[in-house]
Amino acid sequence: MSDASEAPGPLPWQGGCRCDKLRFQVNMAPILSAACHCAGCQRMSASAFSLTLIVPGPGLEIIEGEPVVGGLHAPELQHMCCDHCKSWVFTRVEQFGIVNVRATMLDTPRWFVPYMETCVSEKLPWATTPAVQHFEQFPAPDSYPTLLAEYAAWARERQLPVA
């Protein structure tokens, strides 16, 4: 479990793809953290789930390289990848004005802990996380204000960065 000794320090935080040709900077604190177990994330990450640090859209800055759309090519959900190594780095969710940064792409990801896990109805039977909240699919839109407030309190209690 993460603790304050592993916290990433003050913003901004930097990260990059596997080959490091695509570099980014997180300039705004996260509003939520998650693990997604959907079949799409399993295939995109080649793992049991994807790990997401959700930040406001303006909170992510590309500082080197140029991301390209990969995975789904839908205007409402853009999976952004490095054009060279093809790593999935972040997802733009225009409808909600957020960016889902792949937490393991941060230069210092050890502090990351998912607060919620989504699409548990699709999870591999052995896959577990320490998430506090669990959703069969995605949370209902009207539950997000409460979920964000609960995440903020949870993160502060652990001395983790929060908006």
PyMOL commands that set and color helices and strands:
alter all, ss='L'
color gray80, all
select helices_A, chain A and resi 4-6+39-45+57-59+94-96+103-105+120-122+141-157
alter helices_A, ss='H'
color red, helices_A
select strands_A, chain A and resi 13-16+23-26+32-36+50-56+60-64+67-74+77-82+88-93+98-102+116-118+133-134
alter strands_A, ss='S'
color yellow, strands_A
deselect
rebuild
show_as cartoon
